[in-house]
């Protein structure tokens, strides 16, 4: 599942909002936060998690590896460690291709 990061306009998102974006439970997000060093959202004075767009992008990378590509958590950790920049670049390419597809669909609808 690819979330269009450019449509995210708020500075911070609550854990429930992130869970809704990816159609996952809040407990899964908390669990992955404890498993992946990459995923560290800000916490306010009450301890509520506040996710930035960058945090959501990091979550999307983990989601892609585990849920879409079928990596185990250990496999995803290893892939992130070994190929962090490569995976990030692939994620950027996927995002750009989706933007192009949407643009082409919009053009097609106008014809």
Z-matrix of the N, CA and C atoms (Angstrom, degrees):
N
C 1 1.452
C 2 1.523 1 108.30
N 3 1.286 2 115.78 1 127.58
C 4 1.451 3 120.74 2 179.52
C 5 1.522 4 109.55 3 -108.62
N 6 1.302 5 115.40 4 124.12
C 7 1.454 6 121.29 5 175.97
C 8 1.521 7 106.99 6 -93.76
N 9 1.314 8 116.87 7 131.82
C 10 1.460 9 121.24 8 178.76
C 11 1.524 10 107.96 9 -75.31
N 12 1.326 11 115.67 10 99.43
C 13 1.456 12 121.06 11 -174.87
C 14 1.521 13 112.22 12 -65.36
N 15 1.314 14 117.39 13 -25.16
C 16 1.463 15 120.12 14 -179.47
C 17 1.525 16 112.08 15 -71.59
N 18 1.313 17 117.22 16 -18.77
C 19 1.463 18 120.69 17 178.46
C 20 1.525 19 112.09 18 -86.41
N 21 1.327 20 116.31 19 -6.40
C 22 1.460 21 120.10 20 178.67
C 23 1.522 22 108.14 21 -84.22
N 24 1.314 23 116.69 22 112.70
C 25 1.460 24 120.71 23 -172.24
C 26 1.525 25 113.83 24 -108.00
N 27 1.315 26 117.50 25 -16.88
C 28 1.458 27 120.15 26 -178.39
C 29 1.525 28 110.51 27 -78.65
N 30 1.321 29 115.17 28 157.37
C 31 1.461 30 119.82 29 178.16
C 32 1.530 31 111.31 30 -75.00
N 33 1.332 32 115.90 31 -40.95
C 34 1.461 33 121.17 32 -179.79
C 35 1.523 34 110.29 33 -131.92
N 36 1.334 35 114.90 34 148.35
C 37 1.466 36 121.87 35 177.60
C 38 1.518 37 108.31 36 -125.66
N 39 1.320 38 116.05 37 138.84
C 40 1.463 39 121.65 38 177.64
C 41 1.526 40 109.34 39 -74.73
N 42 1.312 41 115.89 40 160.93
C 43 1.462 42 120.82 41 -178.52
C 44 1.531 43 111.24 42 -59.29
N 45 1.324 44 117.20 43 -36.04
C 46 1.464 45 120.61 44 178.67
C 47 1.521 46 112.04 45 -64.19
N 48 1.328 47 116.34 46 -36.81
C 49 1.465 48 120.33 47 178.57
C 50 1.524 49 110.83 48 -67.51
N 51 1.330 50 116.28 49 -40.63
C 52 1.467 51 120.43 50 178.53
C 53 1.524 52 109.63 51 -66.47
N 54 1.322 53 116.59 52 -42.12
C 55 1.469 54 120.62 53 178.27
C 56 1.525 55 110.28 54 -59.24
N 57 1.312 56 116.55 55 -40.57
C 58 1.466 57 120.94 56 179.87
C 59 1.532 58 111.38 57 -68.02
N 60 1.333 59 117.01 58 -39.37
C 61 1.468 60 120.64 59 178.95
C 62 1.526 61 111.78 60 -57.41
N 63 1.341 62 115.85 61 -39.44
C 64 1.461 63 120.94 62 -175.04
C 65 1.528 64 113.13 63 -102.87
N 66 1.310 65 116.95 64 -0.99
C 67 1.459 66 122.09 65 -178.59
C 68 1.530 67 111.08 66 56.72
N 69 1.332 68 114.96 67 49.14
C 70 1.467 69 121.77 68 177.08
C 71 1.530 70 107.70 69 -128.82
N 72 1.320 71 115.97 70 169.78
C 73 1.464 72 119.96 71 179.41
C 74 1.532 73 110.43 72 -84.48
N 75 1.320 74 115.14 73 156.50
C 76 1.464 75 119.98 74 176.79
C 77 1.526 76 110.28 75 -63.77
N 78 1.326 77 116.08 76 -33.58
C 79 1.468 78 119.04 77 -179.55
C 80 1.528 79 111.17 78 -65.92
N 81 1.328 80 117.43 79 -33.49
C 82 1.468 81 120.00 80 176.75
C 83 1.522 82 110.07 81 -64.69
N 84 1.314 83 117.34 82 -41.65
C 85 1.469 84 120.77 83 178.67
C 86 1.526 85 109.93 84 -62.74
N 87 1.325 86 117.01 85 -44.60
C 88 1.468 87 120.42 86 178.53
C 89 1.527 88 110.88 87 -61.79
N 90 1.327 89 116.04 88 -41.72
C 91 1.466 90 120.26 89 -179.76
C 92 1.525 91 110.44 90 -63.78
N 93 1.323 92 116.89 91 -47.98
C 94 1.466 93 119.53 92 179.80
C 95 1.527 94 111.09 93 -63.29
N 96 1.322 95 116.72 94 -33.11
C 97 1.465 96 119.90 95 177.12
C 98 1.529 97 109.96 96 -61.06
N 99 1.335 98 116.37 97 -38.61
C 100 1.464 99 119.84 98 179.57
C 101 1.530 100 111.99 99 -75.01
N 102 1.319 101 117.52 100 -23.34
C 103 1.464 102 121.77 101 -176.85
C 104 1.529 103 113.75 102 -91.44
N 105 1.322 104 117.51 103 -30.01
C 106 1.463 105 121.34 104 -174.16
C 107 1.526 106 110.17 105 -114.91
N 108 1.330 107 115.98 106 119.90
C 109 1.463 108 120.89 107 177.97
C 110 1.525 109 111.67 108 -63.86
N 111 1.316 110 116.30 109 -26.69
C 112 1.459 111 122.27 110 -179.33
C 113 1.528 112 111.81 111 -62.00
N 114 1.311 113 117.02 112 -31.82
C 115 1.463 114 122.38 113 -172.55
C 116 1.530 115 110.18 114 -97.85
N 117 1.317 116 116.47 115 99.00
C 118 1.463 117 121.38 116 -179.75
C 119 1.524 118 110.23 117 -136.31
N 120 1.335 119 117.57 118 84.34
C 121 1.468 120 119.35 119 178.21
C 122 1.530 121 111.13 120 -69.82
N 123 1.316 122 115.38 121 159.43
C 124 1.462 123 120.78 122 175.56
C 125 1.523 124 108.47 123 -70.54
N 126 1.328 125 115.14 124 153.26
C 127 1.467 126 119.61 125 174.16
C 128 1.523 127 107.84 126 -124.97
N 129 1.331 128 115.18 127 136.49
C 130 1.466 129 118.42 128 178.35
C 131 1.525 130 109.74 129 -81.37
N 132 1.326 131 116.57 130 -175.46
C 133 1.467 132 120.41 131 -175.82
C 134 1.526 133 112.76 132 -63.16
N 135 1.330 134 117.24 133 -24.18
C 136 1.470 135 120.97 134 177.27
C 137 1.525 136 112.00 135 -86.39
N 138 1.330 137 117.35 136 -6.35
C 139 1.454 138 120.78 137 -179.20
C 140 1.518 139 114.03 138 91.26
N 141 1.339 140 116.55 139 4.80
C 142 1.467 141 120.11 140 177.98
C 143 1.525 142 109.58 141 -72.36
N 144 1.311 143 115.66 142 136.28
C 145 1.459 144 120.52 143 179.32
C 146 1.518 145 109.90 144 -75.56
N 147 1.327 146 115.53 145 136.83
C 148 1.455 147 122.58 146 176.45
C 149 1.521 148 107.57 147 -126.96
N 150 1.327 149 115.21 148 114.13
C 151 1.458 150 121.50 149 -175.98
C 152 1.521 151 110.63 150 -95.13
N 153 1.325 152 116.36 151 130.38
C 154 1.458 153 121.37 152 172.38
C 155 1.528 154 107.95 153 -86.38
N 156 1.316 155 116.39 154 171.92
C 157 1.467 156 119.99 155 176.44
C 158 1.525 157 109.44 156 -60.61
N 159 1.329 158 117.27 157 -37.09
C 160 1.468 159 120.54 158 177.99
C 161 1.532 160 110.54 159 -63.36
N 162 1.331 161 117.58 160 -41.72
C 163 1.468 162 120.59 161 176.46
C 164 1.519 163 110.98 162 -61.48
N 165 1.329 164 116.47 163 -40.06
C 166 1.463 165 120.92 164 179.82
C 167 1.525 166 109.86 165 -66.80
N 168 1.324 167 117.06 166 -37.42
C 169 1.466 168 120.54 167 176.70
C 170 1.529 169 110.33 168 -64.09
N 171 1.324 170 117.04 169 -41.13
C 172 1.462 171 121.08 170 177.44
C 173 1.523 172 110.58 171 -64.09
N 174 1.323 173 116.66 172 -42.25
C 175 1.459 174 120.25 173 177.39
C 176 1.526 175 110.17 174 -62.07
N 177 1.323 176 116.44 175 -39.66
C 178 1.461 177 120.91 176 -179.79
C 179 1.531 178 111.24 177 -62.25
N 180 1.317 179 117.12 178 -38.26
C 181 1.464 180 121.01 179 177.65
C 182 1.529 181 109.87 180 -63.14
N 183 1.325 182 116.64 181 -46.45
C 184 1.467 183 120.95 182 179.13
C 185 1.527 184 109.99 183 -63.86
N 186 1.326 185 116.79 184 -44.58
C 187 1.468 186 121.81 185 178.88
C 188 1.525 187 110.34 186 -57.58
N 189 1.319 188 115.90 187 -44.94
C 190 1.464 189 120.91 188 -179.75
C 191 1.528 190 110.86 189 -60.17
N 192 1.325 191 116.76 190 -45.37
C 193 1.465 192 120.34 191 -179.11
C 194 1.529 193 111.83 192 -65.28
N 195 1.316 194 116.79 193 -47.26
C 196 1.465 195 120.84 194 -172.63
C 197 1.526 196 112.29 195 -81.20
N 198 1.312 197 116.96 196 -51.04
C 199 1.466 198 120.53 197 -172.65
C 200 1.527 199 113.41 198 -84.64
N 201 1.331 200 117.45 199 -36.50
C 202 1.459 201 119.20 200 -174.69
C 203 1.527 202 113.07 201 -96.78
N 204 1.333 203 116.80 202 -37.31
C 205 1.458 204 119.16 203 -178.98
C 206 1.523 205 112.51 204 -96.41
N 207 1.324 206 117.84 205 -7.72
C 208 1.457 207 121.33 206 173.61
C 209 1.518 208 115.88 207 79.83
N 210 1.323 209 118.25 208 19.59
C 211 1.458 210 120.76 209 177.28
C 212 1.527 211 109.43 210 -69.46
N 213 1.326 212 116.43 211 148.06
C 214 1.459 213 120.03 212 167.77
C 215 1.524 214 106.72 213 -74.89
N 216 1.319 215 117.20 214 168.65
C 217 1.466 216 118.71 215 178.13
C 218 1.520 217 110.82 216 -61.85
N 219 1.328 218 116.05 217 -41.94
C 220 1.468 219 119.45 218 178.12
C 221 1.527 220 110.98 219 -64.33
N 222 1.321 221 115.95 220 -41.05
C 223 1.463 222 120.18 221 178.14
C 224 1.515 223 111.61 222 -63.73
N 225 1.326 224 116.66 223 -39.79
C 226 1.465 225 120.72 224 178.65
C 227 1.527 226 110.60 225 -66.52
N 228 1.338 227 116.85 226 -40.51
C 229 1.469 228 120.14 227 177.54
C 230 1.519 229 110.54 228 -60.88
N 231 1.325 230 115.43 229 -44.41
C 232 1.460 231 120.30 230 -179.91
C 233 1.527 232 110.67 231 -64.30
N 234 1.322 233 116.61 232 -43.85
C 235 1.466 234 120.58 233 179.47
C 236 1.523 235 110.80 234 -62.77
N 237 1.319 236 116.89 235 -40.70
C 238 1.463 237 120.30 236 178.87
C 239 1.520 238 111.13 237 -64.84
N 240 1.311 239 115.75 238 -39.64
C 241 1.460 240 119.76 239 -179.68
C 242 1.527 241 111.01 240 -69.11
N 243 1.329 242 116.76 241 -45.55
C 244 1.461 243 121.26 242 -175.72
C 245 1.523 244 113.11 243 -75.99
N 246 1.319 245 115.63 244 -36.72
C 247 1.459 246 118.71 245 -171.27
C 248 1.518 247 112.19 246 -127.56
N 249 1.310 248 117.21 247 34.42
C 250 1.456 249 120.60 248 -175.85
C 251 1.514 250 114.01 249 -50.32
N 252 1.298 251 117.13 250 -50.26
C 253 1.464 252 118.97 251 -177.72
C 254 1.519 253 111.37 252 -72.10
N 255 1.321 254 117.22 253 -35.10
C 256 1.464 255 120.10 254 179.59
C 257 1.529 256 110.43 255 -65.54
N 258 1.317 257 116.54 256 -44.14
C 259 1.462 258 120.88 257 179.81
C 260 1.527 259 109.82 258 -64.08
N 261 1.328 260 116.30 259 -42.50
C 262 1.460 261 119.76 260 178.96
C 263 1.527 262 110.32 261 -61.57
N 264 1.311 263 116.71 262 -41.35
C 265 1.468 264 120.67 263 179.11
C 266 1.526 265 110.36 264 -65.00
N 267 1.329 266 117.27 265 -41.93
C 268 1.462 267 120.49 266 177.72
C 269 1.524 268 110.41 267 -61.44
N 270 1.311 269 116.44 268 -39.81
C 271 1.460 270 121.04 269 178.94
C 272 1.527 271 110.01 270 -63.02
N 273 1.325 272 117.01 271 -40.92
C 274 1.460 273 120.86 272 178.33
C 275 1.526 274 111.00 273 -64.89
N 276 1.320 275 116.93 274 -39.76
C 277 1.465 276 121.16 275 178.92
C 278 1.524 277 110.10 276 -64.42
N 279 1.329 278 116.69 277 -44.58
C 280 1.466 279 120.84 278 178.50
C 281 1.524 280 109.93 279 -59.58
N 282 1.325 281 116.10 280 -44.67
C 283 1.468 282 120.65 281 179.79
C 284 1.530 283 110.57 282 -60.98
N 285 1.326 284 116.97 283 -44.52
C 286 1.469 285 121.10 284 -179.45
C 287 1.526 286 110.64 285 -64.86
N 288 1.325 287 117.62 286 -41.93
C 289 1.463 288 120.72 287 178.50
C 290 1.526 289 111.25 288 -62.45
N 291 1.317 290 116.79 289 -38.16
C 292 1.466 291 119.85 290 177.85
C 293 1.526 292 110.91 291 -65.71
N 294 1.332 293 116.43 292 -37.81
C 295 1.466 294 119.92 293 177.00
C 296 1.523 295 110.42 294 -64.12
N 297 1.327 296 116.74 295 -42.20
C 298 1.462 297 121.31 296 179.17
C 299 1.522 298 109.96 297 -63.58
N 300 1.328 299 116.44 298 -44.00
C 301 1.466 300 120.74 299 179.09
C 302 1.525 301 110.71 300 -59.11
N 303 1.331 302 115.96 301 -45.33
C 304 1.461 303 119.53 302 179.57
C 305 1.526 304 110.28 303 -62.33
N 306 1.323 305 116.91 304 -42.13
C 307 1.459 306 120.51 305 178.47
C 308 1.518 307 111.78 306 -61.50
N 309 1.332 308 116.27 307 -41.87
C 310 1.465 309 120.44 308 178.55
C 311 1.524 310 111.25 309 -66.38
N 312 1.326 311 116.70 310 -38.64
C 313 1.465 312 119.88 311 177.61
C 314 1.525 313 110.80 312 -64.82
N 315 1.334 314 116.33 313 -39.55
C 316 1.464 315 120.27 314 177.45
C 317 1.523 316 110.82 315 -63.09
N 318 1.337 317 116.31 316 -42.54
C 319 1.469 318 120.32 317 177.52
C 320 1.520 319 111.06 318 -63.02
N 321 1.313 320 115.92 319 -42.41
C 322 1.464 321 120.84 320 179.92
C 323 1.528 322 110.78 321 -62.71
N 324 1.324 323 116.27 322 -39.18
C 325 1.464 324 120.52 323 179.15
C 326 1.527 325 112.03 324 -66.20
N 327 1.316 326 116.56 325 -29.84
C 328 1.461 327 120.91 326 -179.59
C 329 1.523 328 112.60 327 -76.94
N 330 1.320 329 117.07 328 -20.39
C 331 1.470 330 119.88 329 -178.02
C 332 1.478 331 112.94 330 -77.90
